[in-house]
Amino acid sequence: NETDHIKKMNAFETYIAIIKGYVGPILLFCTKAFANGGYVWSPCVMLLSGAFTTICALKLVKLGNKLNCYSYGGIVRTILGK
């Protein structure tokens, strides 16, 4: 299996990867989004987006554990093939 040689990240490495992926875009786009969307609507949309993101991430983790495959690319290859 191609995914056997991939090292799993520890908790700290996972935390840093998530923070790195979200902090950059948030810093760039939040100020403009609040200016365009308003101070009431924008937080509501952000909470909804956060809920959807969390649900999707939890489903990916559950699927990865079920398939014994711990990378997104590996999950996609396992499900869809090459």
N, C-alpha and C positions, 0 to 999 in steps of 0.2 A: 504494500500500500504506500502511496506517495506521501501520505500525511504522517507516517510513523516517525519520521526524522524531525518533525517540527517540535521544538521545545515549547512547553506550555508556559505562559507568563505567570509569575506569582502575583499576589494581591496588589502589591505596590506598583508593579509594572502595568497591570491592568488599569489601576487608578490613574496613573500618569497618561496612559494612552487615551483614556476617555476624556480627561481634562484637556489634553492637547487638542483633541478633535473638536471640542465644543467651545473652548474659550476664545479661540481666534475668530471664528465666524460671529460669535455673540458680540464681541467687542466691535467688530466692523459694522454689523447690520442692525444692532438693537437701537442705537440712537436714531437712525433714519426711520426705522419701523415705528418707534414711538412718536416721532414727529409726524409721520403720515397717518398712523392709525389712531392716535389719541391715547390718553392716559388711562382710559377705562377699557376700551376694546383690546388694546395691545396685550395687557397682562392676561386677559381671558384667553386670547388666542395662544399665547405662550404656554399657559397651563395645559391647554388642550393638546398642543404640539408635544409638550413634555410627556403627557400621558400616553400618547400614541407611540412616541419613541421608546418609552419604558416597556410598553406592551410588546413591541417588536423585538427589542433587545432580549427580553425574557423568553420569548418564543424561540429566538435563535439559540440561546443558551440551552434551553430544554432540548431542542433538536440536536444540537452538538453533543450533548450528553447521551442522547438516545443512539446516535450514529457512531459514538466514540470518535468524533472528529472535532478538533478544537480550533479550526481556523475557518473564516468565512469562505475562502477559496476552496478549501477542502469540502465544506458542506455543499457548495454549489456543484463541484465536480462529482460528488457522490450522488446528488439528486439528479442532475441534468446530464452527467457524462461529459466527455471531452468535447 
